[in-house]
Amino acid sequence: MSKSRSRSRVTSEDVRRIALALPETVEKVAWSMPTFRVAGKMFVTVPDDETSFAVRCPKVERDELVLAEPDKFWVAPHEAGSAWVRVRLAALDADELKDILADSWRQAAPPRLLEEHPEVGVAATE
């Protein structure tokens, strides 16, 4: 076994735990899968196979992400026309997962919540 681990495996349960820790997030089953919403707006879905999840992502940024890191990001055919991107869990570490979920939450949250929780999605400076 290697002395250092470059990546600890994240799971769909980590997605659930982190998403539900974001302000005013609720879980609702839709299309037979868990979805996570803030103020009624969906910002994460976890498909049946639980090897990936989908988050909000502006199309321009999405296309850049997929081109830059195709092993991590991809677009499901039925989501090609929408502002969503899929993320492979096996390609992430816990910090990346938190950042991606927080970014998606910020895109869905109403201005009131963004004002009340400016720390969500803001990287800590060292």
N, C-alpha and C positions, 0 to 999 in steps of 0.2 A: 504494500500500500504506500502511496506517495505521502511524503511528509506534509506537503501543503495541498489543500484542495482549492482549485481555482473557482469552483462553482458548487454551491450546495443546491440540490435539486428542489425546485418549487413545484407545487401541485395545485390542483383546482381548489383544494381546501384552503391553501394560502390565498388564492384569488378571493375566495369567499370571505375569509377572515379580514383581509386588508380592505376589501371593498366595504364591508359592513362597518369598519372602524371610521370610515370617512363620514363627515357630518351629514345627518339626516338621510342616510342611505337606507333603502329598504330592498329586500329580495322579493322577487315575484316570478313565479313560473309562467313562461310564455313560450309557445311553440315547443312544449314539452322539455324545456331546459331552463336552468336558473338564469334570471336576468337581474341586474342591480340598477336601481334608479335613484335619482335625487330630484325632488320636486316633480315627480311624475315622469321625468325624462330618463330614458335608458342610457347608461354609459358603459355597461359591460354585459356580455353574454358568455355563457360557458356551454359550448355544444356537448352533445352526448358522449363523445369519446374522451372528453376531458384531457386531451393532449394539447389543446390550444384554447384561446379565448379571443373574443372580439372586443375592440374598443373604438370609441369615436376618434377620428383622425381626419383633418382637412385633406381633401384629395391631393393637393399639390405636395404636402408633406408626406402623405401616404406613398405616393409614387416614388419619392426620393428614398424613403425608408426601405421599400421593397427592393429597389435597385441597389442600395448600399449594403443591405443585410438580408438577402433572400433566404438564408437559412433560419432567420428569426421572424421575419415578417412576410405575410402573403395576403392576397385578396381572394376571398371565395367568389366563385363566378356570380352567385346571386347577390353579392354585395358590391359588384364592380361599379355600379352607378351611384352608390351611396358613399358617405364620408365615414367608412368603417374600415379597419384593418384587423387581420388576424395575427396573433402572436403565439409562437410555439413555446410552451412552458419549458421544455427541455433546453432551450437556448438562453434562458434567463437566470439571473441570480435574484436574490430577495430584494436588493436595492433597486435593480432595474424594474422589477415587478411593481414595487411601491411607486416609483416615478411614473410609470406608464398608467397605472390606475388613477393616480392623483391628477395627471394631465387630462385624462378622459373625464374625470369628475368635474374638473374646472370648466370643460367645454359644455357640460350639461347643466351645471349649477346656475341658479338665478343670481343676479347681481347682489341681492341681499346676502346670500351665503358667501359669495366671494369676498364681500366687504367684511363680514363677520369672521371669516377664516382665511386671512391673507397668507397664512403659513402653509396651507395645503398646496402642494405641488411646487413649492419654492425650495430649491436645493440649499442645503445648509452650507455656509461658507466656513472655511477653516482658517 
